[in-house]
């Protein structure tokens, strides 16, 4: 069952929220519902932020690159050797 809700919020925040909802193609009410329908509501993220979060999570689960286990000095030395060989 739907019910009305009255909030008192700074005008700038209302405008930002309306703009974000418009950018997502949903009403402000729908966006509010989506945020608080979650188990752990958190600030809604844009598509770019969600993609960045997924990328960071994926990177955390990747095996370390062997080259990065070397020190900077070893990497520079290896690069110089390759350059002159």
Backbone as JSON, one array per atom type, in Angstrom:
{
  "sequence": "XXXXXXXXXXXXXXXXXXXXXXXXXXXXXXXXXXXXXXXXXXXXXXXXXXXXXXXXXXXXXXXXXXXXXXXXXXXXXXXXXXXXX",
  "N": [[0.84, -1.17, 0.0], [0.59, 2.17, -0.84], [1.7, 5.28, 0.56], [1.63, 8.75, 1.46], [4.42, 10.93, 2.02], [5.93, 13.47, 3.83], [8.66, 15.55, 3.68], [11.17, 17.67, 5.09], [13.52, 19.43, 3.57], [16.6, 20.89, 2.48], [16.41, 23.23, -0.21], [18.3, 23.07, -2.31], [19.13, 20.44, -2.12], [16.82, 19.07, -2.75], [16.55, 19.81, -5.43], [18.88, 18.65, -6.51], [18.32, 15.95, -6.01], [16.01, 15.58, -7.57], [17.14, 16.0, -10.09], [18.97, 13.88, -10.22], [17.2, 11.71, -10.16], [15.81, 12.19, -12.54], [17.92, 11.86, -14.35], [18.29, 9.14, -14.08], [15.95, 8.27, -15.07], [13.66, 7.83, -13.56], [11.01, 8.43, -11.18], [11.18, 10.73, -8.39], [10.01, 9.64, -6.12], [10.08, 6.9, -6.76], [12.86, 6.48, -6.86], [13.52, 6.98, -4.19], [12.13, 4.85, -2.98], [13.56, 2.67, -4.08], [16.08, 2.99, -2.9], [15.58, 2.61, -0.14], [14.37, 0.14, -0.08], [16.23, -1.77, -0.05], [18.2, -4.2, 1.78], [20.37, -3.15, 3.32], [20.28, 0.01, 3.28], [22.0, 2.43, 1.42], [23.73, 5.35, 0.28], [22.58, 6.14, -2.9], [24.14, 5.08, -5.86], [25.59, 6.29, -8.93], [25.45, 5.0, -12.32], [28.07, 4.95, -13.31], [29.55, 5.01, -10.93], [28.72, 2.58, -9.81], [29.75, 0.82, -11.73], [32.48, 1.33, -11.41], [32.81, 0.44, -8.78], [32.26, -2.3, -9.12], [34.4, -2.96, -10.82], [36.62, -2.43, -9.14], [36.14, -4.34, -7.14], [36.42, -6.67, -8.65], [39.12, -6.43, -9.4], [40.34, -6.69, -6.9], [40.07, -9.39, -6.48], [41.78, -10.59, -8.25], [44.71, -12.41, -9.21], [47.97, -11.48, -8.06], [50.22, -9.58, -10.13], [53.15, -10.91, -11.41], [55.35, -9.35, -12.19], [55.02, -7.08, -10.64], [55.89, -7.81, -8.2], [58.52, -7.39, -8.08], [61.12, -5.08, -7.15], [61.2, -1.49, -7.69], [63.72, -0.77, -8.57], [64.71, -3.17, -9.64], [62.91, -3.51, -11.76], [63.5, -1.27, -13.37], [66.15, -1.85, -14.03], [65.77, -4.25, -15.5], [64.3, -3.23, -17.64], [66.17, -1.51, -18.85], [68.09, -3.36, -19.68], [66.63, -4.87, -21.58], [66.22, -2.87, -23.44], [68.71, -2.4, -24.57], [69.46, -4.81, -25.61]],
  "CA": [[0.0, 0.0, 0.0], [1.36, 3.41, -0.94], [1.29, 6.36, 1.46], [2.37, 9.99, 1.23], [5.46, 11.27, 2.99], [6.35, 14.86, 3.74], [10.01, 15.75, 4.21], [11.68, 19.03, 5.07], [14.88, 19.28, 3.06], [17.12, 22.09, 1.81], [15.96, 23.35, -1.6], [19.36, 22.6, -3.21], [19.14, 18.98, -2.06], [15.65, 18.64, -3.52], [16.87, 19.98, -6.85], [19.86, 17.61, -6.87], [17.62, 14.66, -6.0], [15.15, 15.56, -8.77], [18.01, 15.87, -11.26], [19.48, 12.51, -10.23], [16.08, 10.84, -10.54], [15.58, 12.41, -13.98], [19.03, 11.23, -15.07], [18.08, 7.69, -14.03], [14.7, 7.97, -15.76], [12.65, 7.39, -12.59], [10.48, 9.52, -10.35], [11.85, 10.89, -7.12], [9.41, 8.66, -5.22], [10.6, 5.58, -7.11], [14.26, 6.44, -6.45], [13.49, 6.86, -2.73], [11.73, 3.46, -2.69], [14.66, 1.77, -4.44], [17.16, 3.11, -1.92], [15.21, 2.07, 1.16], [13.87, -1.23, -0.2], [17.39, -2.65, 0.11], [18.5, -4.67, 3.15], [21.22, -2.14, 3.95], [20.23, 1.19, 2.42], [23.16, 3.32, 1.4], [23.55, 6.41, -0.71], [22.44, 5.57, -4.24], [25.3, 5.35, -6.71], [25.32, 6.41, -10.36], [25.9, 3.85, -13.09], [29.54, 5.0, -13.36], [30.06, 4.62, -9.62], [28.49, 1.15, -9.67], [30.71, 0.14, -12.59], [33.79, 1.46, -10.76], [32.8, -0.46, -7.62], [32.39, -3.68, -9.62], [35.76, -3.12, -11.32], [37.51, -2.53, -7.99], [35.92, -5.64, -6.5], [37.02, -7.66, -9.55], [40.58, -6.3, -9.3], [40.76, -7.23, -5.61], [40.04, -10.85, -6.54], [42.72, -11.07, -9.25], [46.04, -12.81, -8.71], [48.96, -10.4, -8.25], [51.07, -9.66, -11.32], [54.5, -11.29, -10.99], [56.26, -8.22, -12.4], [54.87, -6.09, -9.58], [56.55, -8.3, -6.99], [59.9, -6.9, -8.13], [61.28, -3.7, -6.7], [61.32, -0.52, -8.77], [65.1, -0.83, -9.06], [64.81, -4.36, -10.5], [62.15, -3.26, -12.99], [64.27, -0.33, -14.19], [67.3, -2.59, -14.55], [65.29, -5.17, -16.53], [63.91, -2.42, -18.79], [67.39, -1.04, -19.5], [68.71, -4.51, -20.33], [65.82, -5.16, -22.76], [66.38, -1.77, -24.38], [70.02, -2.49, -25.24], [69.72, -6.15, -26.15]],
  "C": [[0.9, 1.25, 0.0], [0.81, 4.44, 0.04], [2.15, 7.58, 1.16], [3.35, 10.24, 2.36], [5.85, 12.72, 2.77], [7.71, 14.99, 4.41], [10.35, 17.23, 4.16], [13.17, 18.93, 4.75], [15.3, 20.6, 2.42], [16.74, 22.08, 0.33], [17.01, 22.8, -2.58], [19.39, 21.07, -3.26], [17.97, 18.42, -2.87], [15.95, 18.72, -5.01], [17.86, 18.92, -7.33], [19.19, 16.24, -6.96], [16.73, 14.52, -7.23], [15.99, 15.34, -10.02], [18.55, 14.45, -11.36], [18.4, 11.53, -10.66], [15.81, 10.96, -12.03], [16.67, 11.75, -14.8], [18.88, 9.71, -15.13], [16.78, 7.28, -14.71], [13.62, 7.43, -14.83], [12.13, 8.61, -11.83], [11.28, 9.59, -9.05], [11.31, 9.89, -6.1], [9.96, 7.26, -5.47], [12.06, 5.44, -6.66], [14.35, 6.27, -4.93], [13.14, 5.43, -2.33], [12.87, 2.49, -2.96], [15.77, 1.81, -3.4], [16.79, 2.4, -0.62], [14.56, 0.69, 1.11], [14.99, -2.24, 0.01], [17.53, -3.06, 1.56], [19.29, -3.63, 3.91], [21.21, -0.9, 3.07], [21.51, 2.01, 2.54], [22.9, 4.36, 0.34], [23.56, 5.78, -2.1], [23.63, 6.01, -5.1], [24.85, 5.49, -8.17], [25.81, 5.15, -11.06], [27.43, 3.8, -13.15], [30.15, 4.57, -12.03], [29.87, 3.12, -9.38], [29.49, 0.35, -10.5], [32.11, 0.19, -11.97], [33.88, 0.54, -9.55], [32.97, -1.91, -8.05], [33.8, -3.94, -10.12], [36.75, -3.26, -10.16], [37.37, -3.86, -7.28], [36.56, -6.75, -7.32], [38.55, -7.63, -9.42], [41.1, -6.87, -7.99], [40.88, -8.75, -5.64], [41.02, -11.44, -7.55], [44.05, -11.45, -8.6], [47.02, -11.66, -8.95], [49.81, -10.65, -9.5], [52.5, -9.9, -10.85], [55.48, -10.12, -11.12], [56.2, -7.23, -11.25], [55.49, -6.55, -8.26], [58.01, -7.86, -6.94], [59.95, -5.47, -7.62], [61.38, -2.78, -7.92], [62.71, -0.59, -9.41], [65.27, -2.02, -10.02], [64.06, -4.16, -11.82], [62.89, -2.32, -13.94], [65.45, -1.05, -14.82], [66.87, -3.53, -15.68], [64.89, -4.41, -17.79], [65.14, -1.94, -19.56], [68.08, -2.17, -20.26], [67.96, -4.85, -21.62], [66.06, -4.13, -23.85], [67.68, -1.92, -25.2], [70.32, -3.84, -25.84], [69.16, -6.28, -27.53]]
}
